[in-house]
């Protein structure tokens, strides 16, 4: 039964949840504060009601003081959202994993979940028919997302002293075959940019910045005119524009602290941006009160921030119509990085320009490109010593 204690203007409600594996009593607490103006009689009645509701909620506790995985996972979601420990888009992605995960292990007490339970679930995700769209199994990447979700919840269980170790550390996922990145050659990129000059200025500006600056999609969509000095080309990346089904389009911080950086836009980019800004100003004046003053570079017809799917949809259509290989927006970032590396730019500089959190991230992603650049440098020295440069 719940106990109620008055502490100042608030009431602390305590519910006993049995005992843990070490014999220590487990208690759950909540604080309820009556709204101003409520009479003593109503307060007494309402606090009892709150205690009953809390007691019902705590019935999810099972013998041994542990909690069902589903209950703890929902508690974990509330915690990371309220404390802003994860980015909204990450939380939304994890919430998409709940149905399958809860069906498999949601009913199990967290202190009874073993590596075998989780391994069977992960293996099942790879079976044919699980992916309703393709009829096959889920990819190794998606399997890992499910495992990471379970692991994060069980790490929280460890913090709450409900369990002593995380069984996810003993679960194996099949190695995913590394797909070769779809990146344009220099000649393809040049042809793409040349053909782009016949297209709307908005998309000229977007893809010139993508190709010449190596920015992420969200960083491009988050750019505002105050971030760009059109006289010097200095461009500050300080925010990202994202979309989730629950929040719509919203502004967030960059992916990491290292992602907040400045780059110098090339003259060809600045030229396009100047034309685009003039066009956008004319549109703003033409629409008058219908225009939403967001200061964003990339907007809908009435000035609101552009949805993150719009540039990719336009890119695919443009590629198909003009006979280019269909690539995604991130391909231009990979091209930019590869060109820097082949030009001999050191890894720390490449990492800083791309906005990676550390140089090791850059090395892991572009190991092959760095290896090729190293081989080219070695061959260049050999050519000089062998006298080939003077042949």
Secondary structure as UniProt FT lines:
FT   STRAND          3..7
FT   TURN            8..9
FT   STRAND          10..19
FT   TURN            21..22
FT   STRAND          25..33
FT   TURN            36..37
FT   HELIX           40..57
FT   HELIX           58..60
FT   TURN            63..64
FT   STRAND          67..68
FT   HELIX           69..82
FT   TURN            83..84
FT   HELIX           88..95
FT   TURN            96..97
FT   HELIX           98..101
FT   HELIX           102..106
FT   HELIX           110..112
FT   HELIX           115..125
FT   TURN            128..129
FT   TURN            132..134
FT   HELIX           140..159
FT   TURN            160..161
FT   HELIX           167..170
FT   HELIX           186..196
FT   TURN            197..198
FT   HELIX           201..213
FT   HELIX           217..222
FT   HELIX           225..227
FT   TURN            230..232
FT   STRAND          234..237
FT   STRAND          240..244
FT   TURN            245..247
FT   STRAND          248..252
FT   HELIX           257..259
FT   STRAND          261..264
FT   HELIX           267..287
FT   HELIX           288..290
FT   TURN            301..302
FT   TURN            308..309
FT   HELIX           310..322
FT   HELIX           330..342
FT   TURN            343..344
FT   HELIX           347..354
FT   HELIX           359..365
FT   HELIX           367..385
FT   TURN            386..387
FT   HELIX           388..390
//
